[in-house]
Amino acid sequence: MGPLFPEPNLDLIIALVIGFFFGFLLEQAGFSTSKKLVGLFYGYDFTVWRVFFTAAVTAMFGILLLSYFDLLDLSLIYINPLYLWSIVIGGFIMGLGFIIGGFCPGTSVCATVIGKLDALFFLIGVGLGIFIFAVAYPAFASVHTGYYYGIPQVHDFLGMSMGTFAFLIIIVAFLSYWGVNAIERKVNNGETNDPTTKSGMIKITAVAFLVAFLALFMYPRKQALLKAYETKEFAQNVHPQKMAIDELALRLVKKDPTLQLVDFRDTKDFEKQALPNSLHARVEDFWTDNLRNALSRYDKQVVLISYNEEDETKAYHLAKELGYDTSQFYILEGGCPTFTKEILDFKMPDREPKTRAERDTWRFRAYAAQVLPVLIKEAKPKKVVVPKVKRALGGCG
């Protein structure tokens, strides 16, 4: 799951191709002309508004769609941290420069490439401003980092899902298109810069409302599954294979190489007492390649361990929902506490065994209670190593 192109060199090639087409589309939209760009501020041309709002809505819905099908990890998308003074002062300078110069940093590059002299001077000014800011940064540092608010997201602030927020943004976007058309007609004596016919606009708006409606029901699959995992109903009707505590103990005593234990207990409990051949993991680790590789070996039987059978069954069901081959997956009967009580801490009962099977079970458990603590002490338990992945930087200048 995301990034879609994990190889760094391939990322650069894809970025180059996307950058080429991005610049081409900017030029085709007229963004290499300063008059069209500043028309937004004077009310006679809202092409910038239409293009960028459409791009934002398309990107938003695309991200939502990819995350819904579990193809994109939202945690890898870089979100600029909120420094209030930087936003206010920087936004004012950016807007002022846009009005005076007729370009933003991105469009100035596009216009410079096709030979616009005013864009070249604008780009030189951008570089000079960056240089001055870098040299004089100590004087600006307190303002630049003032009023830090972390990485808030609007939908969280408003207490709504991403799908609901996307629905509202799409509706606002396409209603605003009708509004800016009305403004253009008023400023331009009945003319508008939007070539779309009225019937075409109605069709586009209808499609936008349909997309907005679909967005309402799109929730990132990872978040949806983790949220469902927390409920009691998540694995109510799921019945995985169970491994008896005596079978597990016997296979551990024999050092069975085909056994792979995955322990979902808290880190503290795992480190205190980790069984041989066990791998410590969190539920979130099902989305990592390291755990997927460990659980995808056909020569291994996987036993999911937790505090009780309910938690183990939930982990089993989550693995199945994510497409793991669970035909060789088991849960530990009674959970880890039962194994500890009946095997590791086993004490021979005072009474005589009622049956031969009971006698043999007691003898084996007494033996296992002596052998397994030694094996546990010698074992080197492992944890799922989650690589530190930097968020992908991006944005439009």
C-alpha positions in Angstrom: 0.0 0.0 0.0 1.4 3.4 -1.1 3.6 5.0 -2.0 2.6 3.7 -5.4 6.2 3.8 -6.7 8.5 2.6 -3.9 11.8 2.8 -5.9 13.5 6.2 -5.4 14.8 6.3 -8.9 11.5 5.4 -10.4 9.9 8.1 -8.2 12.1 10.7 -9.9 11.2 9.5 -13.4 7.5 9.6 -12.6 7.9 13.0 -11.0 9.6 14.3 -14.2 6.8 13.0 -16.4 4.0 14.4 -14.1 5.9 17.7 -13.9 6.0 17.9 -17.6 2.3 17.4 -18.1 1.5 19.6 -15.1 3.4 22.5 -16.8 1.8 21.7 -20.1 -1.7 21.9 -18.6 -0.9 25.1 -16.8 0.2 26.7 -20.0 -2.8 25.4 -21.9 -5.1 26.8 -19.2 -3.5 30.2 -19.8 -1.6 30.4 -16.5 1.5 31.7 -18.4 -0.3 35.0 -18.9 -0.2 37.4 -16.0 -3.5 39.1 -17.0 -5.4 35.9 -16.7 -3.9 35.2 -13.3 -4.6 38.6 -11.7 -8.1 38.5 -13.3 -9.1 36.5 -10.2 -8.5 39.5 -7.9 -10.2 42.0 -10.2 -13.2 39.8 -10.9 -13.0 39.6 -14.7 -11.5 36.2 -15.1 -11.9 33.2 -12.7 -10.0 30.7 -14.7 -7.5 30.2 -11.9 -10.4 29.6 -9.5 -12.0 27.0 -11.7 -8.8 25.1 -12.6 -7.3 25.0 -9.1 -10.6 24.2 -7.4 -11.2 21.4 -9.9 -7.7 20.1 -9.4 -8.1 20.2 -5.6 -11.4 18.3 -5.7 -10.0 15.8 -8.2 -7.0 15.1 -6.0 -9.1 15.0 -2.9 -11.5 12.4 -4.3 -8.6 10.4 -5.9 -6.9 10.2 -2.5 -10.1 9.2 -0.8 -10.7 6.6 -3.5 -7.2 5.1 -3.3 -7.3 5.0 0.5 -10.8 3.4 0.4 -9.4 0.5 -1.7 -6.3 0.3 0.6 -3.9 1.4 -2.2 -2.6 4.5 -0.5 -1.4 5.0 3.0 -2.6 8.4 4.1 0.1 8.6 6.8 2.7 8.9 4.1 1.2 12.1 2.6 3.0 15.2 3.9 0.8 17.8 5.6 2.4 21.2 6.3 2.5 21.8 10.1 0.5 24.9 11.1 2.6 27.8 12.3 0.0 30.6 12.5 2.3 33.6 12.0 3.9 31.9 9.0 0.5 31.3 7.4 -0.8 34.8 8.0 2.3 36.8 7.1 3.4 34.4 4.3 0.0 34.3 2.8 -0.2 38.1 2.8 3.2 38.4 1.1 2.2 35.6 -1.4 -1.1 37.3 -2.3 0.5 40.7 -2.6 3.2 39.3 -4.9 0.6 37.5 -6.9 -1.4 40.7 -7.5 1.6 42.9 -8.3 3.7 40.5 -10.3 0.8 38.5 -11.9 2.4 35.1 -11.1 2.8 32.6 -8.3 6.1 30.7 -8.1 4.8 27.7 -10.1 3.2 29.7 -12.9 6.3 32.0 -13.1 8.4 28.9 -14.0 5.9 27.8 -16.6 5.8 31.3 -18.2 9.6 31.7 -18.0 10.0 28.4 -19.9 8.0 29.7 -22.8 10.0 33.0 -22.9 7.9 35.5 -20.9 10.3 38.3 -19.7 8.0 39.5 -16.9 7.9 36.0 -15.5 11.7 35.8 -15.6 12.0 38.9 -13.5 9.4 37.6 -11.2 11.4 34.3 -10.8 14.5 36.3 -10.1 12.6 38.2 -7.4 11.5 34.9 -5.9 15.0 33.6 -5.7 16.2 36.9 -4.2 13.5 36.7 -1.6 14.4 33.2 -0.7 18.1 34.2 -0.4 17.4 37.1 1.9 15.1 35.0 4.1 17.7 32.3 4.4 20.5 34.7 5.3 18.4 36.7 7.7 16.6 33.7 9.2 17.8 34.1 12.8 16.0 37.4 12.8 12.8 35.8 11.5 13.0 32.5 13.4 10.7 33.5 16.3 8.0 34.7 13.9 8.5 31.8 11.5 7.9 29.2 14.2 5.4 31.2 16.2 2.1 29.8 17.4 2.6 26.2 16.4 -0.6 24.1 16.3 0.7 20.8 15.1 -0.9 19.2 12.0 -4.6 19.8 12.4 -7.0 18.6 9.8 -10.3 20.4 9.1 -12.5 17.3 9.1 -11.1 16.4 12.6 -11.6 19.9 13.8 -15.2 19.9 12.6 -15.8 16.4 14.1 -16.7 14.7 10.8 -15.4 12.0 8.6 -13.2 12.6 5.6 -16.0 11.5 3.3 -18.5 14.0 4.7 -15.9 16.8 4.5 -15.2 15.8 0.8 -18.9 15.8 0.1 -19.2 19.4 1.4 -16.1 20.6 -0.4 -17.3 19.2 -3.7 -20.8 20.8 -3.3 -19.2 24.1 -2.4 -16.8 23.9 -5.3 -19.4 23.4 -8.0 -21.9 25.9 -6.5 -19.1 28.4 -6.5 -18.6 27.8 -10.3 -22.1 29.1 -10.9 -21.3 32.0 -8.6 -18.1 33.1 -10.3 -19.8 32.8 -13.7 -22.4 35.3 -12.5 -19.6 37.7 -11.3 -17.8 37.5 -14.6 -20.9 38.3 -16.5 -21.6 41.3 -14.4 -18.0 42.6 -14.7 -17.6 41.8 -18.4 -21.0 43.1 -19.6 -22.7 39.7 -19.9 -19.6 37.8 -21.1 -17.9 34.9 -19.3 -14.5 33.3 -19.7 -16.0 29.8 -19.1 -16.5 28.1 -22.5 -18.9 25.5 -21.0 -22.5 25.8 -22.2 -25.3 26.1 -19.7 -26.5 22.5 -20.5 -22.9 21.3 -20.2 -22.6 23.0 -16.8 -25.8 21.3 -15.6 -24.4 17.9 -16.6 -21.0 18.6 -15.0 -22.8 19.7 -11.8 -25.0 16.6 -11.8 -21.8 14.4 -12.1 -20.2 16.4 -9.3 -23.2 15.8 -7.0 -23.0 12.1 -7.8 -19.3 12.1 -7.0 -20.0 14.0 -3.8 -22.7 11.5 -2.8 -20.2 8.6 -3.3 -17.6 10.4 -1.2 -20.0 10.3 1.7 -19.6 6.5 1.9 -15.9 6.4 1.3 -13.9 5.9 4.4 -10.2 4.9 4.3 -10.2 1.1 4.5 -7.4 0.9 7.0 -9.2 3.2 9.4 -12.6 1.5 8.7 -11.2 -1.9 9.6 -9.3 -0.7 12.7 -12.5 1.0 13.9 -14.5 -2.1 13.2 -11.8 -4.2 15.0 -12.6 -2.3 18.2 -16.2 -3.5 18.2 -17.4 -6.8 19.8 -19.3 -7.6 16.6 -16.2 -7.6 14.4 -15.6 -11.4 14.6 -18.8 -12.7 16.2 -19.5 -15.3 13.5 -15.9 -16.2 12.8 -14.6 -19.7 13.8 -10.9 -20.1 13.1 -9.0 -23.3 13.8 -7.7 -23.7 17.3 -4.5 -25.1 18.6 -4.7 -26.8 21.9 -2.3 -25.7 24.6 -0.8 -29.2 24.9 -0.1 -29.4 21.2 1.6 -26.0 21.2 3.7 -27.0 24.2 4.7 -30.3 22.6 5.8 -28.5 19.4 7.7 -25.9 21.3 9.5 -28.6 23.3 10.4 -30.4 20.1 11.5 -27.0 18.6 9.2 -27.5 15.6 10.6 -25.3 12.8 7.3 -25.1 11.0 5.7 -23.1 13.8 5.4 -19.3 13.7 3.8 -17.6 16.7 2.5 -14.0 16.4 2.0 -12.4 19.7 -0.4 -9.4 19.9 -0.1 -8.7 23.6 1.3 -5.4 25.0 5.0 -4.9 24.5 5.6 -5.1 28.3 3.9 -8.5 28.6 5.7 -9.8 25.5 9.1 -8.8 26.7 8.4 -10.3 30.2 7.5 -13.7 28.7 7.9 -14.4 25.0 7.4 -17.9 23.8 10.0 -19.4 21.4 9.4 -18.8 17.7 7.3 -15.8 18.5 7.1 -12.5 16.7 5.6 -9.5 18.5 3.2 -7.4 16.4 0.5 -4.8 16.7 -2.7 -5.0 14.8 -1.6 -2.1 12.6 1.4 -4.2 11.5 -0.9 -6.3 9.3 -0.4 -3.5 6.7 3.4 -3.7 6.8 5.5 -5.7 4.3 7.6 -7.2 7.2 4.7 -8.9 8.9 3.1 -9.9 5.5 6.3 -11.6 4.5 6.5 -13.4 7.8 2.9 -14.7 7.5 3.1 -15.6 3.8 5.5 -18.5 4.1 3.8 -21.8 3.0 6.1 -23.9 5.1 4.8 -22.3 8.4 1.8 -22.8 10.5 0.8 -19.5 12.1 -0.6 -19.3 15.7 -2.1 -16.0 16.7 -1.6 -15.3 20.4 -3.3 -12.7 22.6 -4.9 -12.4 26.0 -8.0 -14.3 25.0 -9.7 -16.2 22.2 -11.8 -13.2 21.3 -8.8 -10.9 20.6 -7.1 -13.7 18.7 -10.2 -14.3 16.6 -10.4 -10.6 15.7 -6.8 -10.7 14.6 -7.5 -13.8 12.5 -10.6 -12.1 10.9 -8.6 -8.9 10.2 -5.9 -10.9 8.5 -8.5 -12.7 6.3 -10.2 -9.4 5.4 -6.8 -8.1 4.2 -6.3 -11.0 1.9 -3.9 -13.1 3.9 -4.0 -16.9 3.2 -5.4 -18.0 6.6 -5.7 -21.7 5.7 -2.6 -22.4 8.0 -3.6 -19.9 10.7 -4.6 -21.0 14.2 -5.6 -19.2 17.4 -4.3 -20.5 20.8 -7.1 -22.2 22.7 -7.8 -20.2 25.8 -5.3 -17.5 25.0 -1.9 -16.8 26.5 -3.1 -16.7 30.2 -4.5 -20.2 29.9 -1.2 -21.5 28.4 0.8 -19.8 31.2 -1.5 -21.2 33.9 -1.9 -24.8 32.6 1.5 -25.3 31.1 4.2 -22.9 32.3 3.0 -22.7 35.9 1.6 -26.3 36.0 1.6 -27.9 39.4 0.9 -31.6 39.8 -2.6 -32.0 41.4 -2.9 -33.7 44.9 -5.5 -36.2 43.7 -4.9 -39.3 41.6 -5.7 -39.1 37.9 -9.0 -40.5 36.9 -7.9 -41.8 33.5 -4.8 -42.8 31.7 -5.1 -39.8 29.4 -5.3 -37.5 32.3 -2.2 -39.0 33.9 -0.3 -38.7 30.6 -1.4 -35.1 30.3 -0.2 -34.3 33.8 3.1 -36.0 33.2 3.7 -34.1 30.0 2.7 -30.7 31.5 5.0 -31.3 34.4 7.8 -32.0 32.0 7.0 -29.0 29.8 6.8 -26.7 32.9 10.5 -27.6 33.4 11.7 -27.4 29.8 9.9 -24.5 28.4 11.1 -21.8 30.8 14.7 -22.7 29.8 13.7 -22.5 26.1 12.0 -19.2 26.7 15.1 -17.8 28.4 17.3 -19.0 25.5 14.9 -17.7 22.8 15.4 -14.4 21.0 12.0 -13.0 20.5 11.5 -10.7 17.5 9.4 -7.7 16.9 8.0 -6.5 13.6 10.3 -3.8 12.5 8.4 -1.0 10.9 10.8 1.1 8.7 10.7 4.8 9.3 9.3 6.2 6.1 9.5 9.9 5.5 6.3 11.5 4.3 6.3 12.3 0.7 6.9 16.0 0.2 4.8 17.8 -2.3 2.6 20.8 -3.1 2.1 23.6 -5.5 4.1 26.8 -5.4 
